[in-house]
Amino acid sequence: MRDPLAAWALLAAAFVASPPAAAQPEPPRAGALSPQQQGQQPEAEPRPGTVAWFLRNPDARRAAVARCEDDAGRLRDTRECVNALEARDKTFFGVPDLPTTEGRRF
């Protein structure tokens, strides 16, 4: 008869040595369709100069904010400055987009 402790040791070693099936990436199947072929749109990169773009590009955001603060009288109302400053505020305060309540009755 086998030693039960040795059986547990073998079972534990096999469990630790191999990652769970969910952690292993599924290999692509032959004939698998891409997201475009399935009718889905891939996630689009935000357009340069938008708030979302400035949130993803902190170096560009810092440079734009520096330009805007340096010449606020001339650049304050430009699209780039408004969006860069908005992105700066969102990263500084860590506030997600919240729905506005303007014009609503509660």
N, C-alpha and C positions, 0 to 999 in steps of 0.2 A: 504494500500500500504506500502511496506517495505521501510525503510530508505536507500537511495543509498549509503550513507557513511558507514553504517553498512555492506552492501553487499561488498563494496571494502575492508573493514577491514577483513572480513571473507576470501575473495579471497587472500589477501596479506598474511594472517596467514597460509593458506593452502599451498601457494607457498613457503614460507620460511621454513615451517616445513618439507617438503619432498624434498630430493635432486632430481635433474633432473634425468631422466631415464638413460642418458648416464653415469652418475657418479656411478650408482649402478652396481656392478659386476654381470655378467650374471651367473646364477647357471649352473653347468655342466649338460649337457643333458644326459639322459640315453642312453648308447650305444655310447657315444662320443669317438672318436679315439684320442689316444695320438699322439704327434708329430712323434714318431717313427713309429706308425702304419699308419700314413698318408704319410710316405715316406720322412719325413723331419728329418734332423739331429738336435738334440738339440744343443744349443750353447756350444761348448766345452771350458773347462777351459784351458788357455794357459799352455804349458809345463813348469815345473819349470826351471828356469835359462834363459828363453827367455826374450827379452825386454818387451814384453807384460806382462809377469808374474811379472817382477820387477816393472812395472808401477802399478800393482794391489796390490803389497805387499811392501809398503814403509819401513817397519821395516827390512825386508830381504835385500832390496836395500841399506839401510844405512849401515847395517852390512857388506855387500859385498864390498861396496865402501871403508869402513874403512879398511878392510883387504887388498884390492888392493892398496890403498894409502900407507899403512904401509910397504908393501913389493913389491913396484912397479917393481923393477928390475927382480924379479922372476915371478910375477903373471900378469904383465901388458898385456900380449898377450893371456891370457887364455880366454876361451869362457865366463866364469862367469864375469870376470872383464870387458871385452869389452861390454857385454850386460848390466851390472849394471851401468857402466859409461854412456852408451848411454841413458838408462832410466833416470838417474840423470839429464843429460843435457836436455832431453825433458821436464822433470818436472820443471827444473829451468828456462828454457827459454820459456816454454809454447808454443813451436812450434809444430804443428801437422806434421805428415808425409807429406812431399811435394814431388811431383814427381821430379825426377832429370832430368836435361837437357843434361847430358853427352852423347855425341855421336849423338845428334840430331841437325838438321839444322833448323833454323827458318828464 
